[in-house]
Amino acid sequence: MAASCSLATVASASARSAWACAASAWALAAFAWVLASAWALAVFAGDSWHPERAREDLREFLETARGCHVELIMKDISTVRYHPQRLWEWAGIAMEVAEEFAS
């Protein structure tokens, strides 16, 4: 099984990164599996919508997962503060960022 990062990298990331569990999983899974990530709903639930924050979160995630097969999932939507367009906008941002990393 090929690994996208060393165990030292995973240990280093776990001490300082919110993606520590993800980094560990990627180091073990590499190309053997598709890693699915379900996103936190907080990006939609705030009083104001911050698409730039959503874009930054997606980029950070995909940078951490570089070299692995990933699936981006937005599920279990409980609130969008009466602004369902946030979902459509997030989907567009996710597609744009995914295309950046696919090329």
Residue pairs with C-beta under 8 A, 6 or more apart in sequence:
1 28
1 30
1 31
1 32
2 30
2 31
3 27
3 28
3 30
4 26
4 27
4 30
4 66
4 67
4 68
5 13
5 23
5 26
5 27
6 27
7 27
9 23
9 27
10 20
10 23
10 24
10 27
13 19
13 20
13 23
13 64
14 20
14 23
14 24
17 23
17 64
19 60
19 61
19 64
22 35
22 37
22 61
22 64
22 65
23 64
25 35
26 35
26 64
26 65
26 67
26 68
29 35
29 68
30 67
30 68
31 67
31 68
31 69
33 69
34 69
34 70
34 71
35 65
35 68
35 69
35 70
35 71
36 70
36 71
36 73
37 61
37 65
37 70
37 71
37 72
37 73
38 73
38 74
38 75
38 76
39 57
39 72
39 73
39 74
41 76
41 77
41 78
41 79
43 50
43 53
43 54
43 57
43 90
44 77
44 79
44 80
44 81
44 86
44 87
44 90
45 78
45 79
45 80
45 81
46 81
47 81
49 81
49 83
49 86
49 89
51 89
51 90
51 93
54 89
54 90
54 93
55 93
55 96
55 97
58 72
58 93
58 94
58 97
58 98
59 97
59 100
61 70
61 72
62 70
62 97
62 98
62 100
62 101
63 101
66 101
72 94
72 98
74 87
74 90
74 91
74 94
77 87
80 86
80 87
